[in-house]
Amino acid sequence: MAGTMQLFLSHAGCHHSLGPVTTANKITILRILLIPFFVVEVLYYVKTGNEVHRAVALLTFAVAAICDGVDGYIARHYNQRSELGAILDPLADKLLLVSGVVVLSLDNAPYLGQVPLWLTGTIIGRDLLILIGMIVIQMTVGKVKVRPHFVGKIATVLQMVCVLWILLGWDGSWGARWIGYWTLGAAVFTGVSGLFYVWDGVRQLSASPSSSAAKTPQD
């Protein structure tokens, strides 16, 4: 999320090309196109209880996750890094994950469990906070510097585990305790990563001359 917004803000108002649509970019676009298909299959499963829809939803999620590694490999090993890819790749990750969390936050009984609303609120709240902070920094400082944190990567992994755990139906019986651990861990790491980004944002604002108090001319 942070990396995506940094690139969007840095290109706001610019009219130059973001580069050609490479093979890696096409795979990333495919990942984005799979997201509504994934959501629709989950909703159909919840409505009908047809296991085919759940299997297709899981397959779609898995393909999107695998393509994440494939497009990154192609971009690195075949010199296909581009500004467009730098924007689309993290955007695809975030859209897939947030879509999964939100759709599983609905009352999907009796076929699927539910992501706790407090986890969904934590994830969306953090992302909105980062978005607002980056807009403020961009307007005040003129450039946003994003430093990815390992805590944020752990949060992403735990969020993905929560989505898969519920889709696989492992949140009942023997897995009920574990989904509690996963959701709690995801919320904690998501919140902590948000605090890291806030701290970085405050430091950037404090270091900017425009944040200093204006000196009153003396007589």
Number of C-alpha atoms within 10 A of each C-alpha: 17 20 17 18 21 20 18 12 19 13 13 9 8 9 7 7 8 14 11 12 14 18 14 25 25 14 21 26 16 15 26 20 14 18 21 14 15 22 20 14 20 24 19 16 21 21 14 10 15 13 13 12 20 22 16 16 24 19 13 19 24 13 14 24 16 12 17 19 12 15 22 19 14 17 18 12 9 11 11 19 18 17 15 16 25 16 19 20 22 17 18 23 19 17 16 22 18 18 16 23 23 20 18 25 18 16 13 17 10 9 18 22 23 20 24 17 14 13 22 20 14 17 23 16 15 21 19 13 14 20 17 13 19 24 17 15 19 17 12 16 18 12 15 24 15 16 11 13 12 11 16 19 14 16 22 19 13 21 28 20 16 27 26 17 19 20 21 13 14 17 20 14 8 9 14 15 11 15 21 15 14 20 21 18 18 25 22 16 21 26 19 16 21 23 15 16 22 17 12 15 20 13 11 17 20 13 12 13 11 11 12 10 7 8 6 6 5 4 3
